[in-house]
């Protein structure tokens, strides 16, 4: 991670210590701390150079919502400490961006051995709120008293499949447990490491293991392969260190010991169920439900061992995933396409859909009797089976696929109009299999994007009331019977079968301020919600010039006019000044002519208003509008500079007051208004926010769907633009290399031929924007960062905190406002349940814990500053609390201070009259990143479409020259366009 250039040595380490106490004289203390090696280095204006962040890739699953978000990588994946080493590149190492040279003088590596870096330590426990007891899906795991030993495993020839590796080691244990292994029962991670309780009788040994390849036959001939397995002693894990860490006496987690215990408790489940990531699935846990198009849902459970204040904790949660049905391929294709494929020809579009769904899927042949050989599908042929020929010898003698299967296997291909499957990885030597001779192998998770119907069906399966989910978790723990688990017994691990009882507090809802002209000037939300009845927006905006485009054929002019009129009246009732008449009559257009229609309305309106710009565009969309919505937003926000509000046809026909009220809230903030503010904010009573000008940032990175190899990742940063209200947020977005988690454009410099070295980046631009809007420069920064897994905390904090520092210093020498850096996580598996489900006073209407429930004891980190907050009322299913982890705190927040601030901000979300589950700046950053994905040009090479957006593609994501997003228009940047 790039920090300032150091003249002394490229080996020098930078030290960041826990947050400093009494840092109220911010700039001086921070500067002094840096000079003394106690803080992240600050940079003078001469030293600010654009830096290339280390390539921290996002692993595992990542946000799916048109950009996946990665699963929380468990703490066991996190190195105990990672300082950064400065490495200077040569003088010619430059990156060119937009025609300008961007310097890239410093690169950082991350050694894992040093112990210089530590996160903010917990300053104490929160006391605010009404105390209560909740149950958590954490199960106490007693620390074993046995030695844990790690051995390195080398298998030759090398095997890429974890399942085959496990079979090899299982056979080795079966043959040698009672002899060479000294009665030890080892646990194996499926790759390179083997673990034992107590030492093996050797430090190095080689074994020869013969394994029958089951793929090649059931009753027929079986192939036998021999593997050489070398087991070598590596290290002994320190359980005393782990005990001290759990007791809060040491700050650095002994990751090796935690990882060993986690693998031990996963060993039996890995044999009994289908392991995927950190979860286990089986069709036997609950009856699979059909999702449509050849997919079924399998239920399973997530399992992870975590260090907590109560000791080691086993986190168990229910899980569901889409699996491909083990159908004959012809039947699967029929379900996928939703039509009879046996009698009809396939279109090009059909072939593409089949290829995308089956690529990478394992199939087994059914035409060879007992021999059920398995293959992986690489594609499908463009010609039907009857036209396929291939060379059968070195003389290029050609034979048709139909003839070959008849002569070789006595198998008559009936459906010769269907394409063949291409299998195997050799592109030069094609292997063809007729679809009717193949069946899909059971137990394969579907990793590609689900359609809307499939998502809805899967959500129905996963959506469980809290009591049902709690009972399923308890049943899972009892069924896993850890007390009978031979591996748990071998290693001396005992797991409780009771949910952890945890002390919690329910924080009060904040009072909200509305306009003085309304009947209700102040409002106290009840159970996380309220409404706009008798209230007027605190800052209602004026809309004088607006127009409407109708892209929905089914909506007649009279219906559209009625809808627009009712929406305009609702805006007026809610506190806006809204002209009831559009600039021009409602314009009807075809979805395929979106750009033409938008430009027509834009220019005609401008002519009508004598050059005055259109302030708002209302758009009526078909319910199923494909790419129309995204195209419209891209053109409006990056080309025309138009603020737009889209409404679906179903809402136009069925107008409800609630819907119109919510749309009016969105329109007001898009126009630059505020809907409500915290009473404590306008009364200047929020600790560490109201005393001095404070800016609150939200940041997020979303990654493309699995399989979208050409799409970039999208980073978004929003920042409050008002103080003391902290309600309006401006947002900026940028594209960056695929799966890159660090936000690269937070701060950058480039060389301009005229101006020389120029500073820029999203942080700097938003700081400048704050000063313009408020007339003051921020004296405090609070940074909520979404989408970071635990394994990436160190890199993200180091790189992004440094970018904040550089952005501040580039504006003014010695300008270093104190920073609090908080990671927000939603993709974790901790669930909180009411202690008594029958007690109506302790639950909301959905049976979930009450909004404002906060936990910072027992199931939280032993020493670091984290907490769980359920800030929202449940609607359906089981509420998921947000997990907040304060990584860096120069503002010296108390536990109550940051917990109350976060909870209160959740009531300021602009789009509805409910408290939300994630702090709004982080939520807005996600919305902005999601919106910006529409600005990228999708890769449609395989769809065969031509013209329009489909004719262009973005560059390969691995390419550091990711095509930049089109720039947002200035008037769009300033408002909450993403709402």
N, C-alpha and C positions, 0 to 999 in steps of 0.2 A: 504494500500500500504506500502510495507516494506521500511523503511528508517533506519537510524542507531539506534542501541540499545540505549535506554536512561536509565541511572541509576536512575534518580529521581523518575519518576512515570509513570505507564502505562497509565495514563489519560492525560499526557502532550500533548499539541497540537503543531504542527509545523506550522510556519507562512511563507508563501511565498508572498512577496509584488511585486508590479509592477516592470518592468525592471529598473535597476539602471542606472542613468546617469553617464557619464564620467567614464566608467569602463575599460579604456584602460590598466591599470595595472591589467590584468585579474586575475591571480591566487591569488594575495594578496588580491585584493578587494573582490573576491568571497568568499575566505576563511574567511575574516573578517566579511563579511555579514552574513555568516552562524553562526559564533560565536556569533554575535549579534542578532541572530534570524531573520535575514532579507533575508535569502535565503534557498534553499533546503540544508539539511545537507550533509556535505562531510563526508567521512569515512576514517579512517586510515586503513592500511593493516590488523591490528589485528581485526578490526570491520567488515571486509567484509564477510558476510555470505550469502549463497544462500537464496533467499527470495521467498516465494510463493505469487504471486500476488493475489489480491482479485479477485473473480470470476466475472469479468465484462463480461456479456454475450452480444453477438450481437443480437439486437432485430430486428424484422421486416424483410423486404426483405434484402437479402444480395447477393453479387455478383453472377451472374448466370453463367458467362463464365467458366463453369466447376468449379464453386466456386462462390457463389453469394456474392454480396456486399450490405451492409445494406443501406436502405434508410436513408436519413438525418432525424433524429428525431428532430422535431422542437424545437426551443429555449424554448417553453413553457414546455417542458419536463425536462429542465435542472434545478437542484436546484440552488438557488441563490449563495451559496458558499459551498464548501466541503473541509475543511481541513482534515488532517488525524490524527487519534489517534493511538498511538503505543500500541500494545497489545502483551505481551510476552507469548509465548507458553511454555509448560513444557519442561524440559531438554531432554526428550526422543522423542520429535516430530521431526522425520526425514523422508525424502523422499529418496527412493533408486532409483538410475538411473544408468543403464548400470553396475550394480554390485557394484557401489561406493555409499557411503552414501552422500547424498546432504543435507546439513543442512537447516533447515527451521525455523529459530529462531523467526522471527517476522511476525505477520500478522496485517493488518490494517483494521479498519472499517472506514466508511465515514459518520460522523454525518452531518446532513443537516442544522443545526441551526447556526453554527458559520460563521463569515464573514471575515475570515483571508485571504482567497486566492483570488487574482484577477489576471486577465490576463494582458498581455502587453497592455498599453493604446496607442491610436493612437498618433504618434509623430507629427502629422500635415498632411496636404494633399499633394498629388503629384502635381508637376507643369510641369514635363517633357512631351513632346509630343505635337501633334497638337490638339487643343481643338475642340470639336464637341458636338452635342446633340444627344442622343439616347433615345429611348422609352423602358421602362421596364414593364413587366407584373405584376406590383405592383399597387394597387389601394388604394388611401388614405382613411383611415377609421377614422372618427371624434370620439374623445374620449367622451364617454357619461358623463353626469353630475349626474347620479343616483347612489345610494348606491347599491353595488353588494353583495349579501348575499349567503353563502354556507350552505346547509343542508345535513345531512347524511341520506341516505335511506337504510333501511333494509327490505328485502322482504322475507317472510317465507310462504311456504317452499322455500329454496334457488333455484334460477333459473340460469342455466349456459348460457342461450341464451340471448344476448343483445336485440334481436328482441322481445322476449317474455317480457323481462323487460320493454321495451319501450311501449308495448301494455298495460301492467298493469298500468304504470304511465299515459298513454294517457287516459285510462278509468277513472282513479282517477281524472284527470283534468276535464274530461267531466262531471263527476258527482258532483264535489265539487268546481269548480272554482268560481262560484258565491256565494258560502256560506263559507265553511271553509277556502278556500284559499284567501278570501278577494279580488277577481277579479284579482289576480296575474296570469300571464301566465309563468310558470317556464320552464327553459331549463334543460334537463336531459342528463347525459353522458352515459346512458345505463348500468351503474354499481352501484356505491355507492353514487354518488353526484347529488344534485339537486340545481339549482341556480335561484335566483329571483332578480328583480330590486325593491328594497324596501323590508321590512320585511313582513313575513306572520303573521297573527293574533295570532300565537302560537309559542312557542319554542320547543314543543314536542307534537306529536299527532299520534294516531294509527287509521288506516283505514282498513276496510274489503272490498276487491275488488273481484268480481266474474268475471271470464273470460271464455268465450266459446272457447274451443279448436277447431279451424277451421280445423285442420288436419283430424278430424274424419268424416267429412261428408260435403256434399254440400246441398242436400235436405234431407238427411237421419238423423238419431239421432245424436245429438251433446252432447259432454260431457262438463260439467261445473266444473271449479275448483275455489276454494276460496283461496285467498292469504291475508296474513296480511302484511300491509305496515306501517312501523314506520318512521316518518319524524322528524328529530331532528336538531335544529340550531347548527351550528359549528362555523362560523366566518364571519366577514365582510371584504371584500377585500378593500385594500387601493388604491384608484384611484389617490390620491395626490402623493403618492410614484411613481406610474406609470408615471404620468405627469413629475415629476422631472427626472426620469430615461430617458424618451424620449427626454427631453431637455438637456441631458448630464450632469445634476447636481448631479446625483447619479450613482454609478458604478454597483450596484446590482439590477438585474431585479426582479420586483415583479411577480413571476411566477404565483401565484394564480390568480391575476387579468387578466393576459394575457390568461390564460387557460379558465377562465370563458367566456371571450369575444369570444374566438375561438369556444367554445361549443355552445354559443348562435347562432353564424352565421352558424353553421353546423346543427342546429336542424331541420330546414325546409327541407334542402336537404336530411337529413337522412330519412325523411318521404317520399319524392318524388322519390328518386333514390336508387340504391343498394350501400350501403356504404362499401368500402373495404379499410382498412388503412385510409389514409388521402384523398382518392379519392372517387368519386361518379360515378357510371356507369348506363347506361340505353340503351336498344336497340332502344329507340326513339330519342336519341341525333343525331345519324347518322345510316343509315342502316347497320346492322351487315354484315361482310364479312366472307365467309367460309375460314377456315384455313386448312381444311382437317382432316381426322380421327375423325370426330364427334365434332370438335371444331369450334367456331365462335368468331370473335373479336367484342367486345362491346367498344364503345367510351364513354368517360366520361371526368370529369375535376378534377383536384387537387385543394384543397383550404386550405390555412393556414394563420392565422394572425401572423404578425411578427413585433417586435419593430425595427424601423429604425430611421435614422436621420430626416426623414420628418414627423415622428410620427408613429402611428400605420399604418401598411400596410397590405392589403389583397393580398396575392400572389395567382394568379389564372393561371393555365396552363392546356393544353389539355392532356388527358391520354387515353391509350388504353390497353386492357387486353384480354386474352383468356378466353372464357367462354364455358362451355359444352352445346352443343345444347340440347334443351328440346325434345329429340327424344324418341320414344319407344326403350327400351333397346336393343332389337334384331336388330333394324336398326342401333343404335349406334355401336354395336359390328361389324356389317357388314362393316360400314365405317372405324372403327378402324383397322380391319384386312385387309381391301381392297379386300374382297372376299365374295362370297355367302355362308352364314353360315347356311341357312335353309336346304340345302341338303347335306352338307359336315360335316364330323366328325372334331372336333377340335383337334389339336395337343397339346402336353404339353406346347410348346412355346406359342401357341395361348392363352391357359388358363392363363399362367403367365402374358401375356400382358394385357388381359382383367382384371385380378385381380388387377394389378398395376394401371390401368386407373380408375377403378370403386371403389376402396377402399376409403371409406370416403364420397362417393357421395350420395346425397339424391335422393330416387326414390319414386314415388307414385304408388299405385296399381290401375289397370284398370279393374279388373275382378269382382268388387263388385258394379257395377252400379254407384250410386251417391256417395258412400262412397269412398273417395280417400285418404286413410290413407298413411302417409309418413313414410319411414324408411331410415336408413343410412346403406349403404352396408359395411359389414365387410370383405367379401371375396366371393369366389365362390367355389362350390363343385368340388371335384376331379372326382366324378362319374357323368355320364349323369343322367338326371332327371328320366328316366325309371328305374334306378337301386336304387333310393333313397327310403329308408324306415325309419320310426321313430316311437317311442312308443307313443300311444295315451292315455294310462291310466297308473295307478300305477302298474298294473299287467304286464307291458311291452308288451302289445298287440301291435304288429307291423302293420303298415299300409303304403302303398306306397304313395308317394306324388301325383302321378297321380290319384289314387283312392280318396284320401282326397279332392282334388280340385273338382273332379267330384261330389262327394257326398255332400260336404259342400256348394259349390257355384254353382254347375251345370256348371262348367267351364271345357271344354275338352282341355287338353294340347296337342297341335299338334306336337310340335318340341321336342320330348322326348329325342333326342340325344344330346341336349344342356345341359350344367350344370345349376344348380339353383344358384340364388344369396343367399348368407348367410347374414342375416340382424340382427341388434340389437347387443348389446355389450356382451350378455351372451354367453360365449364360450361353457359352459356345456350343455345348452339347445339351440340346434341349431334351428333357424327359417329359413325355406326354402321358397323362392319365385321363381316361374318359370320366366325366362327372358321375355317371351311373355306376362306376366301379369303385367309388370312394365314399367313405363315411367319416364324419368329423369325430376326432378323438375327444373323449370326455375330459372335463376339468380345465378348459382353456378360458381364461378371462378375456372379455372383449374390451380392448383398450382404446378403440377408436371412439369418435364422437357419437353420442346417442342423439336421436331426434327427439322432438318435443313430447310425442306420445310415450316413447320409451322412458324418458326422464320422469314424466308424470306417473307412469306405472311403477317405476323403481322407488319414487318418493312415497307412494302408497305403502310399499313394503317396509321401507325404513322408518316411516313416520309412526312412532309408538308413543302412547301416553306415558308419562313419567313412571306411574306404578307398574305398567306392563314391562317397560324397559328395565326397571330395577329388578323385577322378578326374573326376567330372562338372564340378566347378568348373574344373579345369584345361582340360577339353575346351571349356567355355564361353569361357574366356579366349582359347584358340587359335581358336575359331570366330569370336569377335568381331574378331580380327585387328586390334588397335589400331594396329599398325605400318602397316596398309594403309588405316586409317580416314582419309578425306579431311579431315575436320574436325580430328582429332588432328594430322594433318600440317600443316594450315593454321596451327594455333595452336602448333605445336612441342612437343606433349606426347608423351613416350615412356613406354610402360607395359611393365614387366617381365612376363614370362610365367611367372615362378617364384613359388611361395608364399614368404612371408617366413619365414626361420628366426629363431626368437626364443629367447633364454635364459629359462628358467623355473626354478622351484624347487618341490619337492614338500614341503609342510609336513607334519610328523608328526601322526598322529591323537592326540587327548588321552586320558588315562586317565579312565575313568568310575567313579563310586563307586556301589555298591549296598549294601543293608542288611547289617549284620554277621551276621545270622542265616542268610544264604544260604551255600552252599558257596563260591561265587565272590563275594568282597567287592568286588574291583576288576576292571575289564575293559578291555583294550586292543583297540579295533575293528580288524579286518583288512579292508583294501581297502574302507573305508567302511561296513562292516556287522558286526553281531554278533547274538546272540539272548538270550532270557531263560532258557535252560537253566541250572539250578543257581544262579539269581540271584533275589533278592527286591527289590521296590521299596524305594527309600531311605526314603520316607514313604508306606506303604500306609494307606489310609483304611478306615474302618469303614462298612459298609452293613448296617443292622439291619432297616430297613423299606423293602421294595421291592414292586412289583407288575408284572404283565405284561399288555399288551393285544395280542391277535392280530387283525390286520386281513386276514390271508390265508386265503381260503376253503379252499385246498388243504392247509393245515397242521392236522392233527388235534390234539386236546388232548394226547394221549400224546406226540406228536412235539415239541410246544411245551414240555411239561414236561421231557422229556429234554434238550432244548437248553438251557433255563434252568438246569437242574441242572449240566450240564457247564460252562456259562459261570461259574456261581457257584463251582464247584470250581477252575476255572482262576484266578479272582480270588484265591481262598485260596492256591493254590500260588504265585502271583506276589507274595504278601506283603500282601494285603488281608484284613481280617476281614469275611467276607461270610456273612450268614444264608442257609442253603440253602433255607429256606421263605419263599414270598411272603406278604405280609399277607393277601391274598385270593386265591382261585383264579384261574387265568388267565382273563381276560375276552375273549370273542370279540365282534367288532364289525364292522359294515360300513364301508367306507372313506367313504361319503357321510355317515356319522353321526359323524365324527371328534370334533367339539366335544362332542356329547352323551356319547359314550363316555368321553372324557377327564374330563369333569366328574363323571360317574357314578363312575368308578374313584377319582378324587381324594376325593370326599365319602364314599364307602363305606369307603375305607381310613382316612380321618380318624376316622370313627365307630368303626372296629374298634380303632384305636390310641389311642382316647380323646383325640383332639385333637392328637396328635403328628403332625407333617407327614411325608408320604412322602418318602424321601430319593432314590429312584431309580425311574424308570419304564422298563422294558424294552418295546420295541415291535417286533412282527414285521410287516413290510410286504410286500405283493406286489412282485415284481421290477419290474413296470411300474406305478408307483403315481401317475402324474400329479402333481396338486397336493397329494396327501395328505401327503407328507413336509414340504413347506413350511407347510401349514396346521397340522400337528401341532407343529412347532417354534415357530411364532408363538404358538399358544395356550399351550403349555407355558411359554415363556420370558417372555412379556409379559402373560399373563393369570393363570395359575395359579402361576407360580413353581416349576415342576417341572423337575428335571434329567432328561433322557431319553436313552436309547441305542437307536437304531434298527438293526435287523438285517433283511437281505433274506431272502426265502423260500429262495433257492438255497443260502444259507449254513446255513440251519436244517436242510435236508435233507442237505447234504454238509458235515458238521462236520469241520474240520481244527484241529489244535493251533495252527498258526500264526495262523489266523483268530481263534481264541478268545484267544490271547495278545495280539494287537493290540487286540482289543475291550477286554480287561481294562486295557490301558494307557490307553485313552481314558476308560474309566469312572473310573479312579483320579484323573486330573487334573480331570475334571468334578466330582468329589467334593471337590476341594481338595488332593489329594495331589501328591507328586513321584515320578516314576518313577526318575530317576537325576540325579546332579549331577556336574559336573566335579571331579575330585580337586583340581585347582589352585584351584578356587573355595573349597572347604571348607578347604583348607590356606592360603588367603589368599595365593596366589602369582600372581594375574592382574594384570599391570601396569595401572595407571590404572583399576582396578575394585575390587581388594581392599583398597586402602589407606584409602579413605574411602567412606562410603555413596554408592553409585552406582545410578542408575535408568536402565534401558535402555528406550527407547520404540520402537515400530514403528507406522508410519502408512501408510494406503493409501486411495485413492479409486477406486471402480469405477463405470463408466458403463453406462447401459442399452444393449441391442442397437440396431443401426441399425434405424430404423423405429419404435422404441418411443418415440413422441413425448410420452407422458404420464408416463413413469417418471422419478423424480428420480435424481440421482447419489447414491451412498452413500459416506460417509467413515467410516473406522474407525481408532481409535487404541488400541493395547494398551501396557501398561507393566509392567515387572517389579515384583513385590510382595514379593520376598525378597532379602536381602543378607546375606552375600556370595554366596549360591548363584546368583542371577539365573536362575531356572528357571521360576517361576510368573508368569503374565501375566494381569492383569485387562484386560478390553476394554470399550470404549464405542463406540457407533455413532450416526450422525445422517444425516438426509436433507438434501440441498442442491440448488440449482438444477441442472438437467441440464447436463452437460458442464463444470461448474465444477470446476477442478482444485484450487484453493486450499481447504484445509479451513477452513470458516467458523466452526465451533464450537470451535476450539481454545481460544479465550478470548473471553468476552463479558460484558457488564454489562447490567443492566436495572434499571428503576425499580420498586421495590415500594412500594405505598401505605403500608405500615407500616414496613418496614425501611429505606426509602430506596434508595440505589444498592447493588445486590447484584452481586457478582462470581461468575462461574461458568465453565463450559466444560470440555472434556474433559481438557486438560492439568492444570488446577487440581484437578479432581476426582481424577485419578490420582495427583497429588502428595500430596494429602490421604490417599488410600487407602494409599499407600506408607508414610506416617508412622504411620498406624494399625496397619498390619501389622508394621512393623519397630521402631516406637518411635523412629525417627530420621528427620530430614529429609534428602533427597538433597543431597549436596555436589558432585555431578557429574552431568551429563545427557549421555547418548549417544542420538542420535535417528536411527534408520534409516527413511528415507522411500522408499516404493515408488511406482512408477507415474508418475514425472515424466520427461517428455521433455526433451532438452537445451535446446530453445527456451523451456522454462518454468523452468529452474534459477533464474534471477535473481528472478523474481516469487515463486516458492515459498519460496526462502530468505528474502527480505526480509519477506514477510508472516508466515510461520510462525515464524521466529526471533523476530520481534517479539512474536507471540502467546505464545511460551514465556516471553519476558522479562516480559510483563505478568502472566501467570499467576503467576510466581514472586513478583513485587513485590506482588501483591495479597494474598499470604499473610503477608508480613512486610516492613517497610521494609528496603531495602538487601539483600534476599535475592536474589542473582543467581549461582547456581552456574554454572560454566563449561560451555559447550555444545559438543559435537561433532556436526555435522549431516552425515549421509551419505546420498546418494541411491543406491538399489539399482535396477539395470535388468536385466531379463531379455529384453525385446523388442528386442534388437539383433541384428546379423548377423555378429558375430565368432565364428569356430569355431576351435578348437585341435585339431591332429592330432598323433599320435605321430610322432616323426622317422623311426622304423622300425617299420612295422606288424607285422613278423615277430618283433620282440623282445617276447617275452611278459612280460618284467620291466618294460616301460615302458607296458603297457596293462592294463586290467581285462578281465574275461571277455567284455565286449561289444565289445572292440577300441578302447575310448575311453581317453583320457589318465587317469592315476590320480587319485583324489580327493585334494584338497589342493594340486593344481597351481595355482600363482599366477604371474601375469605382470605386471610393472610397468615394463617397458622396451620400447623399439622401437615397438610398436603402440599404446602409451598416449599420453596428452596430452603435448605438448612441455614444459609447465611445471606443470600442475595436478596435484593429489594424487588419482590414480585408479589402479585395478588391476583385473585380471580374476582371478576365483577360481573354479575348478571344484572345489566342495567335496563333490560326490557321485559315486558310482559309477554308470556308465551301465547301463541295463537293456536298452533297445533304441534303435536310431537313433543319432544323433550327439549327444553331450552338448553343452549350451549353457552356457558359463561365465556366472556372474553378473558384471555390471560394477558396481563400487562407486566412487563419486566423492565424495570428502570435500570438501564445499563450504565448510565452516566448522569450525575446530578451535581452540578456546580451551584444550583440555587438552594440547596439544602431543604428540600421539601420534607415535611413530616409525612408519615404514613397517611394520617387523616387528610392532610393537605392535598396530596396527589390523588387519593381515592375519591375525595369529595369533588375536586375539580373535574375529574374524568366523568364521574357519575352525572354531575350537573350539566356538563357539555352535551351529554347524550340526549338532553331534553331540548336542545337547540337545533336539531336536524330540520332542515328547511322544507322537506318534501311531504311531511305528514305531521299530524298532531299526536304523535306517540314518541316515547323515548325509544332509542334504537340500541341495538346490541353491541355496536362498536362505536368508539368515540368519533364524532362527525368528521374532523379533519382527515382521519384515516379512511373513513367511508367515502368522503368526497374524492380523495386521491384514487380510490378504486374506481369510482364512477368515471373520473376523468380518463384513467388508463383504459377502461372498457370502451369509452367513447372514441378514443384515439385509434383503437384497432380498426375502426371504420375508415380512418384516413389512409391506412396502408392499402396497397393494391394486392388483392389476393392472387395466389398462384392457381390459375385455372388451366394449366397446360393440359391436364388429362381430360378436361370436360369437353374438349372439342369446341368450346364456344369461341366466337371471334368477335372482334370489335369491342368498343366500350372499355370498361375496366378489365375485362377478361383478357384483353390483348396484351396487357403488361404484366410483368411479374416483379416481385421484389428480389433483391439479390440473396444469395445463399446466406443463411443466418450465421454461419461460421465466419463469414467474410467480415473483416473488421470495418470494411467500407459499407456499413448498412445504409441503405438509402434513407435520408432524413425525411421526417414527416413534413407535409406541407404546413407552412406557418399559419398559426391562428391569426385572424384579423385583430387589430388593436382593440376595437370596441368589444370583441368577443372575450378576449383575455381578461378584461377588467371585471367581468361579471361571472356569476355561477352558471355558465352555459351548460355544464354537464348535469345539472339537476333534472 
